[in-house]
Amino acid sequence: MTDKNFLILCSDEHATGALSCRGHPIIKTPILDRLADTGTTFTRAYTPSPICVPARASLATGLQVHESRCWSSAEPYYGQHRSWMHDLRDVGRNTVSIGKLHFRSGQDDNGFADEILPMYLTNEGKGWPQALIRDPLPGYPEAEEMARDIGPGETSYSHYDRNIADLAVKWLEENKMADPWTLFVSFISPHYPLTAPQEFYDMYRDVKLPDPIEDPQIDAHPVLREMRKFWDYDDYFDHKSRDTAIRSYYGLCSFLDHNIGKVLEGLKNSAQLENTIILYISDHGEMLGNHGFWAKSVMYEDSVGVPMILSGPGIPQAKNQTPVSLTDVATTARHLAGIPTAKPTKPWQSTNLIDIATNSNEDRFVFSEYHDGGSPTGFYMIRWKDWKYIYYASSSAPQLFNLSDDPIEMNNLAELKSCQQIIQTMHGHLVTVLDPEAINKQAFADQAKVIEANGGREAILEIPSFNYTPI
């Protein structure tokens, strides 16, 4: 397939189930539905970390977070590891990004031949070092903005996404006679602020919303209880504002779909649709009030699961239950450029998605980890078959869910005697990836150096904080 173009369409904060083609009863995403109808939907797709900066470092490199050591929102990718973009560019393939990157800086060699309208880390590439302060966890007053900036309207983010779509269409037209290319188009919707352009908000103005998933077990879990206290978005909502925020998120999902439609129409009009492999992904999900959480940072499906749709010539029309990860994008991109890659020796290592689409392997397991703000410790997730296992370092309270029987993750089975064998199996998978306690210590040691380099706790607390990256 080295003669094929590769178009990667990426969004930010799009929950795995927030598409009509994934069975959502309210959200309208007709463009992505059509893409799914013509290709493979991976129904068990995950982010390597449910937070922007580490996830995007793994997306670039194919490495897990503990391998790249881009642990947090203050430890970004800056070209320190070989990316698939470097490899493609170096073999002469035109490899370009348009939109959000969330790497450190445009002064770094991230691998793209060109970075058009990019978004990098704020605070001159420092990002959000407040994430590294844990003992004790600081407050996060910026959480109040989530419940305030809601409803119909335009924002800098909606203007940014419209510009991204327009520039992508322009680029496709200008490069229609070029050799095969790889284009990474990265939107920011449906990331908060939960303010949706009027016409898209109005699509959901009168629909009956589902009730959020209430979970009284959160307060009994030592780590989740602390995270809930830090990420206290939900405390600022009342019934009316929660209703408006959810309608806005749905509107942003449809706004994203609309902009993707513009890009795909541009691809068609440039006579390149039949010669292009298309991949749709998001960097992580959005909790939207479920289990008492908003945004991401936890290992519930709404946060750690991502949509993933692969379409184009030679891609089967199917729903594929093989567990997959954003790390798999790296090997896929190299494969499409004709760059030889070593066969993975472990299930969780970066694998060509085209191979998975044509040779399903439901026995594979994938992995995610979190070492960022709001948590007193690092934690890890294994997804294998119907099971999800979450291990919290320095804690004796794992979680185990059977997602087939319990898709909303209300029944933690970790303490049941009848589930101890599956706990052993899942933990066995985890320790083939890493030593969770040793990696937690390594992350903390690396982050202590970042704290010191930024002048210590008090100096970091003086650095401007934010709820979402300004444009």
N, C-alpha and C positions, 0 to 999 in steps of 0.2 A: 504493500500500500504506500510505498514511498513517493508515488506520484500524486498522492492525495494531499489537499490542504487540511489543516487542523484548526478549527475554530473552537476555542474554549470560552464559554459564557459563564461568568462567575457572578454570584450575588453575595450579599452580606446579611447574615441573620435570617435566612429562610428556613424555617422548620421543615423537617422531613415530610410531615403530613399536610403541609399548607399548600396543597395543589389539588385541583379537582380530579386530576388523573390518579391521585393517590387516595381518593375516596373522601376528600373533605366535602362535607355536605353544603357548604356555603361559598367558599372561595372559588372565584372564577379565574381560571388561567388557560384560556383556549389555545394560546400559542404553544405553551409548554405541553399541553395535552396532545396537540397534533405532533409535536416532536416525539413524545412518548409513543404515540400510535405507530410511528414509522421506525422505531428503534427499540433499544433495550432499556428498561427501567430497572435499576438496581435497588431493590426494596430494602436492603440491609446495608446502607452506605453510612459511613461515619467520618467525623473529623478526627484527626490525631490529637487535637486539643480543643475544648470548647471555648476558645477565646481567639480573637483575630490574629494577633501578631505571631504567636507560636504556630497556629494552624497554617498561616501563609508561608512561614519558613519551611514547614514540612511539605507544603504543596510545591514549593520551588525546588526542593532538594530530593524529595522522596525519602528523607530520613525521619525517624521518629524524633519527638522533642528531646528526649534524653540523649539522642545521638548528635543532634545539632547544637544542643545546649542553648537554644533560643527559648528559654523557659517561660518568659513572661512578656507583659506589655512594655517592659523596659529593657528587654534583651532581644533586639530584632535581628532579622537577616540583613547582612550588609555585604554579601558576596563571599563570606568566610568559608563557605562550603560550595563545592561544585554544584551548579543547578542544571536542570535540563535545558534552560535557556542558554547557558554558556555552551553546552555541547551542540545544540542546534545551530547557534550562531557560528560556531567554529567550523562546522562542516558546510557552511555557506547557505544555510536555510534562513530566509528572511523571517525573523522572530521578533514580534513587536507587541507591546502592551498598550492598552488604552484604558485609563481609569485607575481605580484604587489598587495600590500595591501593599501599603503598610509595611514596607521595608524602611531601613533607617533613613536613606537619603538618595537623592539623585546624583550625588558626588561619588557614590560607590558604583562599582561594576557589578550590577545585579545579573547581567547576562543578556538582557534584551538589547537588540540593535537600536531600538528607539523606545522611549517611554513617553507616551502622549497623554497629556492632561493627568499626570500621576498624583496620587495622594500618598505622602510619606508620613512618618511619625511626626507628631507635634513636639514642641519644646526642643527644637533644633536636633531632632533625632533621639532625644532622651525618652520620649514616650511618656509613660505613666509610672515613674519609679515609686510612687506611693504604694503600688502593688506589692512591693518587697517588704514592707514594714508589717511585722506580725506580732511582736511580743512587747506590749499588747497590740492588737489590731487597732488602727486608728478609726476615727469616724469617717463617714462618707456622705457629707451633706449634699453633694451634687446629685444624689439619688432623687432628690425632690423634683428635679427637672423632668423626669420621666412622666410623672402624672400631670405636669403643667403644660408641656409642649405637645398638645394633642388636638385632634379635630381636623376639619378641612382647611386646606391652605397650601401655599408654596413655601419651601425652605431652600436654603443653600444646597441641601442634598438633592432635592427634586430637580433644581436647575442643573446641578452637576450631572445627574443621570441623563437628562435630556441631551446635554452636550456630548456625553460619552456616546450615546446612540447615534447622534448626527455625525460625529467624527469617525465612528466605525463604518457607517455607510459611505462616507467620503473616502476612507482608506480602501475599502473593498472595491470601489469603482476605479480608484487610481492604480490598484495592483491587480486588475483582472487579467492582464496579459503576462504577469510575472511567473517565475518558477514557483513550485509549491511553497507555501508559506505556512507559518503558525502564528495565529493572532489570539491574544489573550484580552478579552473585553470584560472589564470588571466593574460592575455596577455596585452602588452602595445600598440601594433599596433591597429588602424592606427594613433595614436598620433604623432604629429610632434616631431622631425624634419622630414620634408616632403622629405625624401630621401628613395627611395624604392630599394630593391635588383634588380639587373639588369634585370633578367628574368621577373620580375613582372612589372617593369617600361616599358619594351619593349612591353608588352601586350597592352599598350595604346599609344605607341609612335606616331602612325599615325592616331588615331581616331579623328573625329571632335568633339570638346568639346562644351558643351552648354555655352551660354553667362551667366555671373554672373547676379544675380538679382540686378539691380540698384534701389536705393530707395532715391529720393530727399527729402522725408519727415523726414529723420533722423535728419537733422539739425534744424528742427522746434520743435523737442521734447526736453525739457530741460535736461532730464536725459540721453537719448540716445546720445544726442549731446556731453555731457561730457564724456560718455563712449567711444564714437568714437574718441575723442581727446586723451584719455588715451591709449586705445587699438588701437594704430595707425598703426597696421600691414600693412594695405592696402597702406599706404603712401610710403612704401619701395618697392612695386611691380611696375613693368612696364608690358607691354603686354606679353613680352617673358617670364619673370620670373613667372608671374601669370599662364601662360600656363604650364610651367614645374612643378610648385607646384601642380596644379590640377591633372596632369597626375601622379605625385608621390603619391598623396593621393589615387587615384584609385588603383595604384599598391600596396599600403600598405593594402588596403581592400582585394585585392586578396592574398597577402602574409599572412594576418591573416586567410583567408579562408583555405589556404594551411595548415597552422599549426593546425587549428582546425581539418582538415581532418586527419592529423597524429594522433591526440588524439583519434578521433572516430575510426580510423582503429585499434589503440591499444586496445580500448574498445572491438571491435569486435573480435580481435585475442585472447583476454583473455576470450572469451566466456561469456561476461557479458552484451552485448548489449541488449539482450532481457529482461534483469532484471534491467534495469536502466532508470530512468526518467532523461531526458537531458533538461537543460534550457540554452539558449543563451541570453546574455544581454550585454549592454555597460553602462558605468557610465554616459555618456552624449554624445552629438553630436559634430559636427564641422561645422562652418558656411561657410568656404571655399570661402570667399569673398562676399557672398551674403549679401545684405543690407549694404555693406561696412564693414562688420565684418569678422574677421578670428577667429579661435578657438571657444570659447564658451561664457558663462557669460551673455547671453541675452535670452529672452524668445521666440525667433523665433523657428519654428519647427526644423530647422537644428541643433540647439543648445540644446533645452530642450527635444526634442523627442528622444527616443532610440529604437533600434530594440529589440524585445523580441519574442523568439520562444520556445515553450514548446513541447517536443516530448517524446514518450515512450509508454509502455503498458498502455492502457486505456485512452490515450489522443486522442480526436477526431481530424480528419483531417479537419481543418477549418480556415477561417480568422475571427477573433473575434474582434468586434468593441467596446467591453467594455473598457472604460478608465482604465488603470492599471498603477502601479508605481513600482519602484525598492523596495519600502518599503514592497511590497507584498511578496517579496522573503522570508522574515523572517518567516511569518506564513506558507508558503509553506514548508520550510525546517522542521519546527517543526511538521507539519502534517505528512510528510513522515517518520519522526522518531517516530511517535506515541505519541507525546507530546500534551496533551490537551491544546487548546488555547481558550480564551474567544471570543465569537462571537463579531465582531466589531459593535459598536453602531452608528457609523458615516460612511458615504460612503467612505471617504478618508482614513480611518484607514486600517492597514495592513490586507489583506484578502488572503485566500488560492487560488492560481492561478489555481489549479486543479478544484476547485469548479467553478471558473469563466469560465474555458474552457468548462465545461459541462453545465453550466447554465448562459448564457450570460445576462448581465444587462447593457444595453446601457444608462440607466438613471443615472448610477453612475457618480460622478465627482471626479477628482483627482487634486492634488495641488502641486505646486512647489514654491520655494522662493530663493532669492539671497541676500546675505549680505557680499559679498567678494569684492575683489579689483576692482578698476576702476570705481566704482559707488559712487556718492555722497549720495545715500540713498538705503535703502532696497526696494525690490519690489517682487511682488507675482503674481502667475498665477493660474487661474482656467480653467480646460478643462471639458466641459459638452456638450454632444451631438455634434452638429456641431460647437459649439462656443468656443472661447478662449478669456478670459478676463485677462488683466494685469493691476495691480494696483501699482502705485509708491507712496511710503510713502512721505509725505511732498510735494506732487505735485498734481496739478489739471489736469493732462494730462494722463488719463488711455488710454488703447488701447482695442479695441474689434474687433475680426475678425470672420467671418464666414468661416471656413476652407473648407466647402463643395463647396461654391461658389468661394472662394479666397484662394486656397491652398498655394500660394506663399506670402500671407500676405502683400499685397500692399494697401488694402483699409481699413483704420481704420474707423470703423463705430461709434466710441464712441460719437461723437458730433451730430449724426443724431437724430432728434426728434423721428423718427419712431423706433429707437432702445433703447429708454430710459427704456422701460419695461424690455427688456432683460438685460440691464445694471443693473437694480435693482435686477433682479433674480440672476445674476452672483455675484454681490456684496453681496447679501444675502448668497450665498454659501460661499463666502470668510469669512464673519464674523462668520459663524458657526465653522470655523477652528480656527480663531484667531482674535485678535484686531490688525490690521496691523500697526497702529501708535504706540501702546504700545509695540509691539514686536520690531519694529524698534528702539525704545528708549532702550529697554533691550539689543539688540544686540550691539548698540553703547556703552552702559555702560560696558558690558562685555569686549568689545574690548579696551576700554580705560584702563581697568585694565591690559590687555595684553601689551599694549603700555608702561604703567608705569613699568611693570615687566621686560620689555626689555630695560629699560633705557631711554625711551622717543623717540620723533620723530627723533632727530639727531642721536642717537645711532642706531636706527633701520635702518636708511638710510645707515649706515656703514656695516650692515650685508650683506653678499654676496647675490645678487639677481640672478635670473636665468630665462630662458625662458621655460625650461623643466627640471624635476628632474634628476640630474646626477646619473649614475650607478657607 
